[in-house]
Amino acid sequence: MFSPFAQGLPPIPSGGGVDAGLVLLNMVLAIAWTLVAGVSFAIVIPIGMRLFSALTPGINELEELKKGNMAVALVFATFILSLSAVVVAILLKK
């Protein structure tokens, strides 16, 4: 079974005890990738929101969201989830 999320997993140690160095290395790498993902999302999401606003002239999405327009909220949320999927795909690419 192939899963794109399993690409970056470390090898399972064979027998014996737990290698503390390998555990520490995996913890450091997990924190580093979390920071990379956070910075990536912090850059891409605002750019994507501006691009979405530029592609939909005549509608002020933030004003519509303040009015409680659920249709705009669903479209906006779907757009942000799509951007997130693209960023995750890029980060998991080898």
Sequence and secondary structure as in RCSB ss.txt:
>XXXX:A:sequence
MFSPFAQGLPPIPSGGGVDAGLVLLNMVLAIAWTLVAGVSFAIVIPIGMRLFSALTPGINELEELKKGNMAVALV
FATFILSLSAVVVAILLKK
>XXXX:A:secstr
   GGGTT      SS   HHHHHHHHHHHHHHHHHHHHHHHHHHHHHHHHHHHHSTT  HHHHHHHT HHHHHH
HHHHHHHHHHHHHHHHH  
